[in-house]
């Protein structure tokens, strides 16, 4: 590794056999797997389970609300 560089590791690019990944497709509104996943611009993930992928939009909403509340707190706004 070059000085000042970063080590990079990606299970998606390795053939480690760690199991299948699951994605939530925003175009088809369904869970997809490595075998049938749409292009990256249409999916959220990867997730370790189909249930996690199925709940992806709820998790996005919860995180956005938390971040919005933190932004408001930071700016001194009451929410």
PyMOL Python script that loads the backbone (N, CA, C, O; Angstrom):
from pymol import cmd

cmd.read_pdbstr("""\
ATOM      1  N   UNK A   1       0.858  -1.176   0.000  1.00  0.00           N
ATOM      2  CA  UNK A   1       0.000   0.000   0.000  1.00  0.00           C
ATOM      3  C   UNK A   1       0.902   1.237   0.000  1.00  0.00           C
ATOM      4  O   UNK A   1       1.885   1.290   0.739  1.00  0.00           O
ATOM      5  N   UNK A   2       0.574   2.204  -0.808  1.00  0.00           N
ATOM      6  CA  UNK A   2       1.350   3.431  -0.900  1.00  0.00           C
ATOM      7  C   UNK A   2       1.174   4.262   0.362  1.00  0.00           C
ATOM      8  O   UNK A   2       0.152   4.169   1.042  1.00  0.00           O
ATOM      9  N   UNK A   3       2.171   5.066   0.667  1.00  0.00           N
ATOM     10  CA  UNK A   3       2.103   5.938   1.836  1.00  0.00           C
ATOM     11  C   UNK A   3       0.899   6.857   1.718  1.00  0.00           C
ATOM     12  O   UNK A   3       0.669   7.467   0.674  1.00  0.00           O
ATOM     13  N   UNK A   4       0.141   6.949   2.790  1.00  0.00           N
ATOM     14  CA  UNK A   4      -1.029   7.824   2.791  1.00  0.00           C
ATOM     15  C   UNK A   4      -2.244   7.211   2.120  1.00  0.00           C
ATOM     16  O   UNK A   4      -3.296   7.847   2.050  1.00  0.00           O
ATOM     17  N   UNK A   5      -2.118   5.981   1.623  1.00  0.00           N
ATOM     18  CA  UNK A   5      -3.249   5.335   0.952  1.00  0.00           C
ATOM     19  C   UNK A   5      -4.160   4.650   1.942  1.00  0.00           C
ATOM     20  O   UNK A   5      -3.899   4.647   3.145  1.00  0.00           O
ATOM     21  N   UNK A   6      -5.210   4.080   1.443  1.00  0.00           N
ATOM     22  CA  UNK A   6      -6.187   3.405   2.270  1.00  0.00           C
ATOM     23  C   UNK A   6      -6.323   1.956   1.826  1.00  0.00           C
ATOM     24  O   UNK A   6      -6.330   1.660   0.631  1.00  0.00           O
ATOM     25  N   UNK A   7      -6.429   1.078   2.779  1.00  0.00           N
ATOM     26  CA  UNK A   7      -6.708  -0.314   2.465  1.00  0.00           C
ATOM     27  C   UNK A   7      -8.178  -0.418   2.074  1.00  0.00           C
ATOM     28  O   UNK A   7      -9.033   0.206   2.704  1.00  0.00           O
ATOM     29  N   UNK A   8      -8.469  -1.182   1.064  1.00  0.00           N
ATOM     30  CA  UNK A   8      -9.839  -1.325   0.579  1.00  0.00           C
ATOM     31  C   UNK A   8     -10.212  -2.797   0.616  1.00  0.00           C
ATOM     32  O   UNK A   8      -9.442  -3.654   0.183  1.00  0.00           O
ATOM     33  N   UNK A   9     -11.400  -3.084   1.136  1.00  0.00           N
ATOM     34  CA  UNK A   9     -11.892  -4.452   1.164  1.00  0.00           C
ATOM     35  C   UNK A   9     -13.352  -4.432   0.771  1.00  0.00           C
ATOM     36  O   UNK A   9     -14.119  -3.610   1.273  1.00  0.00           O
ATOM     37  N   UNK A  10     -13.742  -5.311  -0.104  1.00  0.00           N
ATOM     38  CA  UNK A  10     -15.129  -5.398  -0.513  1.00  0.00           C
ATOM     39  C   UNK A  10     -15.526  -6.855  -0.650  1.00  0.00           C
ATOM     40  O   UNK A  10     -14.970  -7.580  -1.474  1.00  0.00           O
ATOM     41  N   UNK A  11     -16.490  -7.285   0.158  1.00  0.00           N
ATOM     42  CA  UNK A  11     -16.988  -8.649   0.027  1.00  0.00           C
ATOM     43  C   UNK A  11     -17.655  -8.864  -1.316  1.00  0.00           C
ATOM     44  O   UNK A  11     -17.634  -9.972  -1.852  1.00  0.00           O
ATOM     45  N   UNK A  12     -18.251  -7.807  -1.870  1.00  0.00           N
ATOM     46  CA  UNK A  12     -18.927  -7.954  -3.145  1.00  0.00           C
ATOM     47  C   UNK A  12     -17.951  -8.282  -4.263  1.00  0.00           C
ATOM     48  O   UNK A  12     -18.328  -8.927  -5.241  1.00  0.00           O
ATOM     49  N   UNK A  13     -16.704  -7.850  -4.134  1.00  0.00           N
ATOM     50  CA  UNK A  13     -15.746  -8.072  -5.191  1.00  0.00           C
ATOM     51  C   UNK A  13     -14.918  -9.327  -4.954  1.00  0.00           C
ATOM     52  O   UNK A  13     -14.154  -9.746  -5.824  1.00  0.00           O
ATOM     53  N   UNK A  14     -15.069  -9.925  -3.780  1.00  0.00           N
ATOM     54  CA  UNK A  14     -14.303 -11.129  -3.501  1.00  0.00           C
ATOM     55  C   UNK A  14     -15.165 -12.355  -3.752  1.00  0.00           C
ATOM     56  O   UNK A  14     -16.387 -12.258  -3.862  1.00  0.00           O
ATOM     57  N   UNK A  15     -14.529 -13.481  -3.840  1.00  0.00           N
ATOM     58  CA  UNK A  15     -15.254 -14.727  -3.995  1.00  0.00           C
ATOM     59  C   UNK A  15     -15.147 -15.503  -2.694  1.00  0.00           C
ATOM     60  O   UNK A  15     -14.786 -16.680  -2.691  1.00  0.00           O
ATOM     61  N   UNK A  16     -15.463 -14.842  -1.593  1.00  0.00           N
ATOM     62  CA  UNK A  16     -15.280 -15.422  -0.271  1.00  0.00           C
ATOM     63  C   UNK A  16     -16.375 -16.404   0.101  1.00  0.00           C
ATOM     64  O   UNK A  16     -16.225 -17.146   1.071  1.00  0.00           O
ATOM     65  N   UNK A  17     -17.479 -16.429  -0.649  1.00  0.00           N
ATOM     66  CA  UNK A  17     -18.554 -17.352  -0.341  1.00  0.00           C
ATOM     67  C   UNK A  17     -19.274 -17.025   0.950  1.00  0.00           C
ATOM     68  O   UNK A  17     -19.779 -17.932   1.611  1.00  0.00           O
ATOM     69  N   UNK A  18     -19.335 -15.788   1.322  1.00  0.00           N
ATOM     70  CA  UNK A  18     -19.957 -15.384   2.579  1.00  0.00           C
ATOM     71  C   UNK A  18     -21.476 -15.399   2.511  1.00  0.00           C
ATOM     72  O   UNK A  18     -22.132 -15.036   3.487  1.00  0.00           O
ATOM     73  N   UNK A  19     -22.035 -15.798   1.417  1.00  0.00           N
ATOM     74  CA  UNK A  19     -23.485 -15.844   1.310  1.00  0.00           C
ATOM     75  C   UNK A  19     -24.013 -14.828   0.330  1.00  0.00           C
ATOM     76  O   UNK A  19     -23.287 -13.999  -0.219  1.00  0.00           O
ATOM     77  N   UNK A  20     -25.299 -14.932   0.139  1.00  0.00           N
ATOM     78  CA  UNK A  20     -25.967 -14.074  -0.827  1.00  0.00           C
ATOM     79  C   UNK A  20     -26.270 -12.711  -0.216  1.00  0.00           C
ATOM     80  O   UNK A  20     -26.467 -12.587   0.992  1.00  0.00           O
ATOM     81  N   UNK A  21     -26.304 -11.709  -1.057  1.00  0.00           N
ATOM     82  CA  UNK A  21     -26.684 -10.364  -0.633  1.00  0.00           C
ATOM     83  C   UNK A  21     -28.086 -10.067  -1.147  1.00  0.00           C
ATOM     84  O   UNK A  21     -28.522 -10.615  -2.159  1.00  0.00           O
ATOM     85  N   UNK A  22     -28.777  -9.196  -0.436  1.00  0.00           N
ATOM     86  CA  UNK A  22     -30.142  -8.821  -0.780  1.00  0.00           C
ATOM     87  C   UNK A  22     -30.201  -7.316  -0.967  1.00  0.00           C
ATOM     88  O   UNK A  22     -29.473  -6.568  -0.316  1.00  0.00           O
ATOM     89  N   UNK A  23     -31.078  -6.879  -1.865  1.00  0.00           N
ATOM     90  CA  UNK A  23     -31.207  -5.470  -2.234  1.00  0.00           C
ATOM     91  C   UNK A  23     -32.685  -5.115  -2.303  1.00  0.00           C
ATOM     92  O   UNK A  23     -33.528  -5.971  -2.570  1.00  0.00           O
ATOM     93  N   UNK A  24     -32.996  -3.827  -2.057  1.00  0.00           N
ATOM     94  CA  UNK A  24     -34.350  -3.344  -2.285  1.00  0.00           C
ATOM     95  C   UNK A  24     -34.322  -2.564  -3.583  1.00  0.00           C
ATOM     96  O   UNK A  24     -33.587  -1.585  -3.713  1.00  0.00           O
ATOM     97  N   UNK A  25     -35.126  -3.002  -4.546  1.00  0.00           N
ATOM     98  CA  UNK A  25     -35.191  -2.342  -5.850  1.00  0.00           C
ATOM     99  C   UNK A  25     -36.253  -1.252  -5.800  1.00  0.00           C
ATOM    100  O   UNK A  25     -37.429  -1.533  -5.572  1.00  0.00           O
ATOM    101  N   UNK A  26     -35.835  -0.011  -6.012  1.00  0.00           N
ATOM    102  CA  UNK A  26     -36.767   1.124  -5.975  1.00  0.00           C
ATOM    103  C   UNK A  26     -37.588   1.217  -7.257  1.00  0.00           C
ATOM    104  O   UNK A  26     -38.584   1.939  -7.302  1.00  0.00           O
ATOM    105  N   UNK A  27     -37.187   0.509  -8.279  1.00  0.00           N
ATOM    106  CA  UNK A  27     -37.934   0.510  -9.544  1.00  0.00           C
ATOM    107  C   UNK A  27     -39.052  -0.534  -9.520  1.00  0.00           C
ATOM    108  O   UNK A  27     -40.172  -0.258  -9.952  1.00  0.00           O
ATOM    109  N   UNK A  28     -38.751  -1.716  -9.021  1.00  0.00           N
ATOM    110  CA  UNK A  28     -39.725  -2.806  -9.008  1.00  0.00           C
ATOM    111  C   UNK A  28     -40.420  -2.997  -7.663  1.00  0.00           C
ATOM    112  O   UNK A  28     -41.372  -3.770  -7.555  1.00  0.00           O
ATOM    113  N   UNK A  29     -39.936  -2.284  -6.630  1.00  0.00           N
ATOM    114  CA  UNK A  29     -40.512  -2.363  -5.282  1.00  0.00           C
ATOM    115  C   UNK A  29     -40.526  -3.806  -4.776  1.00  0.00           C
ATOM    116  O   UNK A  29     -41.557  -4.333  -4.355  1.00  0.00           O
ATOM    117  N   UNK A  30     -39.342  -4.424  -4.832  1.00  0.00           N
ATOM    118  CA  UNK A  30     -39.205  -5.808  -4.380  1.00  0.00           C
ATOM    119  C   UNK A  30     -37.781  -6.073  -3.919  1.00  0.00           C
ATOM    120  O   UNK A  30     -36.864  -5.307  -4.213  1.00  0.00           O
ATOM    121  N   UNK A  31     -37.612  -7.170  -3.194  1.00  0.00           N
ATOM    122  CA  UNK A  31     -36.288  -7.633  -2.792  1.00  0.00           C
ATOM    123  C   UNK A  31     -35.669  -8.375  -3.972  1.00  0.00           C
ATOM    124  O   UNK A  31     -36.322  -9.183  -4.632  1.00  0.00           O
ATOM    125  N   UNK A  32     -34.404  -8.085  -4.219  1.00  0.00           N
ATOM    126  CA  UNK A  32     -33.660  -8.779  -5.268  1.00  0.00           C
ATOM    127  C   UNK A  32     -32.388  -9.365  -4.664  1.00  0.00           C
ATOM    128  O   UNK A  32     -31.927  -8.929  -3.609  1.00  0.00           O
ATOM    129  N   UNK A  33     -31.837 -10.347  -5.343  1.00  0.00           N
ATOM    130  CA  UNK A  33     -30.621 -11.009  -4.879  1.00  0.00           C
ATOM    131  C   UNK A  33     -29.486 -10.754  -5.858  1.00  0.00           C
ATOM    132  O   UNK A  33     -29.684 -10.152  -6.914  1.00  0.00           O
ATOM    133  N   UNK A  34     -28.288 -11.220  -5.496  1.00  0.00           N
ATOM    134  CA  UNK A  34     -27.144 -11.085  -6.395  1.00  0.00           C
ATOM    135  C   UNK A  34     -27.452 -11.649  -7.776  1.00  0.00           C
ATOM    136  O   UNK A  34     -26.944 -11.145  -8.777  1.00  0.00           O
ATOM    137  N   UNK A  35     -28.275 -12.684  -7.840  1.00  0.00           N
ATOM    138  CA  UNK A  35     -28.569 -13.361  -9.102  1.00  0.00           C
ATOM    139  C   UNK A  35     -29.462 -12.547 -10.030  1.00  0.00           C
ATOM    140  O   UNK A  35     -29.432 -12.743 -11.245  1.00  0.00           O
ATOM    141  N   UNK A  36     -30.267 -11.625  -9.467  1.00  0.00           N
ATOM    142  CA  UNK A  36     -31.218 -10.896 -10.313  1.00  0.00           C
ATOM    143  C   UNK A  36     -31.296  -9.407  -9.990  1.00  0.00           C
ATOM    144  O   UNK A  36     -32.342  -8.787 -10.182  1.00  0.00           O
ATOM    145  N   UNK A  37     -30.211  -8.836  -9.508  1.00  0.00           N
ATOM    146  CA  UNK A  37     -30.237  -7.443  -9.061  1.00  0.00           C
ATOM    147  C   UNK A  37     -30.232  -6.465 -10.237  1.00  0.00           C
ATOM    148  O   UNK A  37     -29.526  -6.663 -11.226  1.00  0.00           O
ATOM    149  N   UNK A  38     -31.036  -5.409 -10.107  1.00  0.00           N
ATOM    150  CA  UNK A  38     -31.079  -4.331 -11.102  1.00  0.00           C
ATOM    151  C   UNK A  38     -29.805  -3.494 -11.008  1.00  0.00           C
ATOM    152  O   UNK A  38     -29.014  -3.680 -10.084  1.00  0.00           O
ATOM    153  N   UNK A  39     -29.597  -2.580 -11.948  1.00  0.00           N
ATOM    154  CA  UNK A  39     -28.433  -1.693 -11.871  1.00  0.00           C
ATOM    155  C   UNK A  39     -28.415  -0.910 -10.548  1.00  0.00           C
ATOM    156  O   UNK A  39     -29.461  -0.637  -9.960  1.00  0.00           O
ATOM    157  N   UNK A  40     -27.223  -0.562 -10.103  1.00  0.00           N
ATOM    158  CA  UNK A  40     -27.020   0.086  -8.798  1.00  0.00           C
ATOM    159  C   UNK A  40     -27.876   1.328  -8.609  1.00  0.00           C
ATOM    160  O   UNK A  40     -28.282   1.615  -7.483  1.00  0.00           O
ATOM    161  N   UNK A  41     -28.158   2.060  -9.648  1.00  0.00           N
ATOM    162  CA  UNK A  41     -28.936   3.297  -9.496  1.00  0.00           C
ATOM    163  C   UNK A  41     -30.372   3.030  -9.046  1.00  0.00           C
ATOM    164  O   UNK A  41     -31.074   3.954  -8.633  1.00  0.00           O
ATOM    165  N   UNK A  42     -30.813   1.767  -9.124  1.00  0.00           N
ATOM    166  CA  UNK A  42     -32.186   1.418  -8.756  1.00  0.00           C
ATOM    167  C   UNK A  42     -32.292   0.647  -7.442  1.00  0.00           C
ATOM    168  O   UNK A  42     -33.397   0.281  -7.042  1.00  0.00           O
ATOM    169  N   UNK A  43     -31.185   0.392  -6.765  1.00  0.00           N
ATOM    170  CA  UNK A  43     -31.266  -0.462  -5.576  1.00  0.00           C
ATOM    171  C   UNK A  43     -30.633   0.174  -4.345  1.00  0.00           C
ATOM    172  O   UNK A  43     -29.752   1.028  -4.444  1.00  0.00           O
ATOM    173  N   UNK A  44     -31.110  -0.268  -3.182  1.00  0.00           N
ATOM    174  CA  UNK A  44     -30.509   0.041  -1.891  1.00  0.00           C
ATOM    175  C   UNK A  44     -29.905  -1.258  -1.379  1.00  0.00           C
ATOM    176  O   UNK A  44     -30.504  -2.324  -1.519  1.00  0.00           O
ATOM    177  N   UNK A  45     -28.753  -1.172  -0.802  1.00  0.00           N
ATOM    178  CA  UNK A  45     -28.126  -2.366  -0.253  1.00  0.00           C
ATOM    179  C   UNK A  45     -26.680  -2.454  -0.680  1.00  0.00           C
ATOM    180  O   UNK A  45     -26.160  -1.537  -1.315  1.00  0.00           O
ATOM    181  N   UNK A  46     -26.042  -3.518  -0.349  1.00  0.00           N
ATOM    182  CA  UNK A  46     -26.582  -4.831  -0.024  1.00  0.00           C
ATOM    183  C   UNK A  46     -26.933  -4.969   1.448  1.00  0.00           C
ATOM    184  O   UNK A  46     -26.395  -4.267   2.304  1.00  0.00           O
ATOM    185  N   UNK A  47     -27.849  -5.892   1.722  1.00  0.00           N
ATOM    186  CA  UNK A  47     -28.267  -6.255   3.063  1.00  0.00           C
ATOM    187  C   UNK A  47     -27.991  -7.732   3.281  1.00  0.00           C
ATOM    188  O   UNK A  47     -27.908  -8.507   2.328  1.00  0.00           O
ATOM    189  N   UNK A  48     -27.850  -8.113   4.536  1.00  0.00           N
ATOM    190  CA  UNK A  48     -27.526  -9.500   4.878  1.00  0.00           C
ATOM    191  C   UNK A  48     -28.734 -10.424   4.785  1.00  0.00           C
ATOM    192  O   UNK A  48     -28.576 -11.636   4.638  1.00  0.00           O
ATOM    193  N   UNK A  49     -29.945  -9.863   4.870  1.00  0.00           N
ATOM    194  CA  UNK A  49     -31.142 -10.705   4.822  1.00  0.00           C
ATOM    195  C   UNK A  49     -32.212 -10.050   3.954  1.00  0.00           C
ATOM    196  O   UNK A  49     -32.195  -8.843   3.715  1.00  0.00           O
ATOM    197  N   UNK A  50     -33.137 -10.879   3.493  1.00  0.00           N
ATOM    198  CA  UNK A  50     -34.256 -10.375   2.707  1.00  0.00           C
ATOM    199  C   UNK A  50     -35.122  -9.446   3.554  1.00  0.00           C
ATOM    200  O   UNK A  50     -35.642  -8.453   3.047  1.00  0.00           O
ATOM    201  N   UNK A  51     -35.279  -9.762   4.839  1.00  0.00           N
ATOM    202  CA  UNK A  51     -36.077  -8.911   5.728  1.00  0.00           C
ATOM    203  C   UNK A  51     -35.463  -7.529   5.872  1.00  0.00           C
ATOM    204  O   UNK A  51     -36.183  -6.531   5.860  1.00  0.00           O
ATOM    205  N   UNK A  52     -34.140  -7.454   6.007  1.00  0.00           N
ATOM    206  CA  UNK A  52     -33.471  -6.154   6.088  1.00  0.00           C
ATOM    207  C   UNK A  52     -33.684  -5.357   4.801  1.00  0.00           C
ATOM    208  O   UNK A  52     -33.937  -4.154   4.848  1.00  0.00           O
ATOM    209  N   UNK A  53     -33.583  -6.019   3.670  1.00  0.00           N
ATOM    210  CA  UNK A  53     -33.791  -5.335   2.384  1.00  0.00           C
ATOM    211  C   UNK A  53     -35.228  -4.849   2.260  1.00  0.00           C
ATOM    212  O   UNK A  53     -35.479  -3.747   1.771  1.00  0.00           O
ATOM    213  N   UNK A  54     -36.169  -5.676   2.707  1.00  0.00           N
ATOM    214  CA  UNK A  54     -37.580  -5.313   2.617  1.00  0.00           C
ATOM    215  C   UNK A  54     -37.909  -4.089   3.471  1.00  0.00           C
ATOM    216  O   UNK A  54     -38.838  -3.345   3.157  1.00  0.00           O
ATOM    217  N   UNK A  55     -37.159  -3.881   4.537  1.00  0.00           N
ATOM    218  CA  UNK A  55     -37.369  -2.737   5.429  1.00  0.00           C
ATOM    219  C   UNK A  55     -36.477  -1.544   5.115  1.00  0.00           C
ATOM    220  O   UNK A  55     -36.390  -0.611   5.913  1.00  0.00           O
ATOM    221  N   UNK A  56     -35.823  -1.564   3.979  1.00  0.00           N
ATOM    222  CA  UNK A  56     -34.854  -0.527   3.630  1.00  0.00           C
ATOM    223  C   UNK A  56     -35.467   0.869   3.591  1.00  0.00           C
ATOM    224  O   UNK A  56     -34.873   1.811   4.116  1.00  0.00           O
ATOM    225  N   UNK A  57     -36.631   1.023   2.988  1.00  0.00           N
ATOM    226  CA  UNK A  57     -37.223   2.362   2.876  1.00  0.00           C
ATOM    227  C   UNK A  57     -37.625   2.907   4.237  1.00  0.00           C
ATOM    228  O   UNK A  57     -37.502   4.108   4.478  1.00  0.00           O
ATOM    229  N   UNK A  58     -38.100   2.052   5.128  1.00  0.00           N
ATOM    230  CA  UNK A  58     -38.432   2.485   6.485  1.00  0.00           C
ATOM    231  C   UNK A  58     -37.175   2.967   7.199  1.00  0.00           C
ATOM    232  O   UNK A  58     -37.189   3.985   7.892  1.00  0.00           O
ATOM    233  N   UNK A  59     -36.109   2.232   7.021  1.00  0.00           N
ATOM    234  CA  UNK A  59     -34.841   2.610   7.657  1.00  0.00           C
ATOM    235  C   UNK A  59     -34.321   3.936   7.103  1.00  0.00           C
ATOM    236  O   UNK A  59     -33.802   4.760   7.855  1.00  0.00           O
ATOM    237  N   UNK A  60     -34.455   4.144   5.803  1.00  0.00           N
ATOM    238  CA  UNK A  60     -34.052   5.413   5.192  1.00  0.00           C
ATOM    239  C   UNK A  60     -34.869   6.555   5.791  1.00  0.00           C
ATOM    240  O   UNK A  60     -34.317   7.599   6.137  1.00  0.00           O
ATOM    241  N   UNK A  61     -36.179   6.361   5.913  1.00  0.00           N
ATOM    242  CA  UNK A  61     -37.041   7.400   6.481  1.00  0.00           C
ATOM    243  C   UNK A  61     -36.640   7.721   7.915  1.00  0.00           C
ATOM    244  O   UNK A  61     -36.553   8.891   8.288  1.00  0.00           O
ATOM    245  N   UNK A  62     -36.395   6.687   8.723  1.00  0.00           N
ATOM    246  CA  UNK A  62     -36.005   6.900  10.118  1.00  0.00           C
ATOM    247  C   UNK A  62     -34.691   7.665  10.211  1.00  0.00           C
ATOM    248  O   UNK A  62     -34.555   8.578  11.025  1.00  0.00           O
ATOM    249  N   UNK A  63     -33.737   7.296   9.389  1.00  0.00           N
ATOM    250  CA  UNK A  63     -32.444   7.989   9.407  1.00  0.00           C
ATOM    251  C   UNK A  63     -32.583   9.438   8.952  1.00  0.00           C
ATOM    252  O   UNK A  63     -31.974  10.330   9.542  1.00  0.00           O
ATOM    253  N   UNK A  64     -33.373   9.681   7.918  1.00  0.00           N
ATOM    254  CA  UNK A  64     -33.574  11.053   7.446  1.00  0.00           C
ATOM    255  C   UNK A  64     -34.216  11.917   8.530  1.00  0.00           C
ATOM    256  O   UNK A  64     -33.818  13.064   8.732  1.00  0.00           O
ATOM    257  N   UNK A  65     -35.210  11.362   9.223  1.00  0.00           N
ATOM    258  CA  UNK A  65     -35.855  12.111  10.302  1.00  0.00           C
ATOM    259  C   UNK A  65     -34.862  12.418  11.423  1.00  0.00           C
ATOM    260  O   UNK A  65     -34.858  13.525  11.961  1.00  0.00           O
ATOM    261  N   UNK A  66     -34.035  11.457  11.772  1.00  0.00           N
ATOM    262  CA  UNK A  66     -33.035  11.682  12.826  1.00  0.00           C
ATOM    263  C   UNK A  66     -32.030  12.747  12.399  1.00  0.00           C
ATOM    264  O   UNK A  66     -31.659  13.614  13.189  1.00  0.00           O
ATOM    265  N   UNK A  67     -31.596  12.674  11.152  1.00  0.00           N
ATOM    266  CA  UNK A  67     -30.633  13.671  10.666  1.00  0.00           C
ATOM    267  C   UNK A  67     -31.261  15.056  10.584  1.00  0.00           C
ATOM    268  O   UNK A  67     -30.611  16.050  10.906  1.00  0.00           O
ATOM    269  N   UNK A  68     -32.524  15.132  10.155  1.00  0.00           N
ATOM    270  CA  UNK A  68     -33.218  16.422  10.111  1.00  0.00           C
ATOM    271  C   UNK A  68     -33.345  17.017  11.513  1.00  0.00           C
ATOM    272  O   UNK A  68     -33.146  18.216  11.702  1.00  0.00           O
ATOM    273  N   UNK A  69     -33.677  16.181  12.490  1.00  0.00           N
ATOM    274  CA  UNK A  69     -33.787  16.651  13.872  1.00  0.00           C
ATOM    275  C   UNK A  69     -32.431  17.135  14.382  1.00  0.00           C
ATOM    276  O   UNK A  69     -32.353  18.156  15.065  1.00  0.00           O
ATOM    277  N   UNK A  70     -31.368  16.410  14.055  1.00  0.00           N
ATOM    278  CA  UNK A  70     -30.025  16.829  14.474  1.00  0.00           C
ATOM    279  C   UNK A  70     -29.631  18.136  13.797  1.00  0.00           C
ATOM    280  O   UNK A  70     -29.039  19.004  14.438  1.00  0.00           O
ATOM    281  N   UNK A  71     -29.950  18.292  12.514  1.00  0.00           N
ATOM    282  CA  UNK A  71     -29.680  19.554  11.814  1.00  0.00           C
ATOM    283  C   UNK A  71     -30.407  20.713  12.478  1.00  0.00           C
ATOM    284  O   UNK A  71     -29.836  21.786  12.672  1.00  0.00           O
ATOM    285  N   UNK A  72     -31.679  20.488  12.828  1.00  0.00           N
ATOM    286  CA  UNK A  72     -32.466  21.536  13.478  1.00  0.00           C
ATOM    287  C   UNK A  72     -31.883  21.872  14.840  1.00  0.00           C
ATOM    288  O   UNK A  72     -31.788  23.045  15.200  1.00  0.00           O
ATOM    289  N   UNK A  73     -31.487  20.847  15.609  1.00  0.00           N
ATOM    290  CA  UNK A  73     -30.881  21.088  16.916  1.00  0.00           C
ATOM    291  C   UNK A  73     -29.599  21.887  16.748  1.00  0.00           C
ATOM    292  O   UNK A  73     -29.353  22.830  17.500  1.00  0.00           O
ATOM    293  N   UNK A  74     -28.793  21.525  15.784  1.00  0.00           N
ATOM    294  CA  UNK A  74     -27.529  22.202  15.520  1.00  0.00           C
ATOM    295  C   UNK A  74     -27.773  23.671  15.170  1.00  0.00           C
ATOM    296  O   UNK A  74     -27.016  24.548  15.586  1.00  0.00           O
ATOM    297  N   UNK A  75     -28.826  23.931  14.410  1.00  0.00           N
ATOM    298  CA  UNK A  75     -29.142  25.295  13.979  1.00  0.00           C
ATOM    299  C   UNK A  75     -29.907  26.073  15.054  1.00  0.00           C
ATOM    300  O   UNK A  75     -30.167  27.264  14.884  1.00  0.00           O
ATOM    301  N   UNK A  76     -30.270  25.411  16.158  1.00  0.00           N
ATOM    302  CA  UNK A  76     -30.977  26.093  17.237  1.00  0.00           C
ATOM    303  C   UNK A  76     -32.465  26.224  17.007  1.00  0.00           C
ATOM    304  O   UNK A  76     -33.124  27.044  17.648  1.00  0.00           O
ATOM    305  N   UNK A  77     -33.004  25.425  16.099  1.00  0.00           N
ATOM    306  CA  UNK A  77     -34.431  25.457  15.815  1.00  0.00           C
ATOM    307  C   UNK A  77     -35.154  24.476  16.727  1.00  0.00           C
ATOM    308  O   UNK A  77     -34.598  23.448  17.115  1.00  0.00           O
ATOM    309  N   UNK A  78     -36.389  24.801  17.063  1.00  0.00           N
ATOM    310  CA  UNK A  78     -37.223  23.863  17.819  1.00  0.00           C
ATOM    311  C   UNK A  78     -37.999  23.033  16.830  1.00  0.00           C
ATOM    312  O   UNK A  78     -38.584  23.558  15.883  1.00  0.00           O
ATOM    313  N   UNK A  79     -38.004  21.731  17.053  1.00  0.00           N
ATOM    314  CA  UNK A  79     -38.778  20.829  16.178  1.00  0.00           C
ATOM    315  C   UNK A  79     -39.611  19.939  17.009  1.00  0.00           C
ATOM    316  O   UNK A  79     -40.341  19.102  16.477  1.00  0.00           O
TER     317      UNK A  79
END
""", "prot")
cmd.dss("prot")
cmd.show_as("cartoon", "prot")
cmd.util.cbc("prot")
cmd.orient("prot")
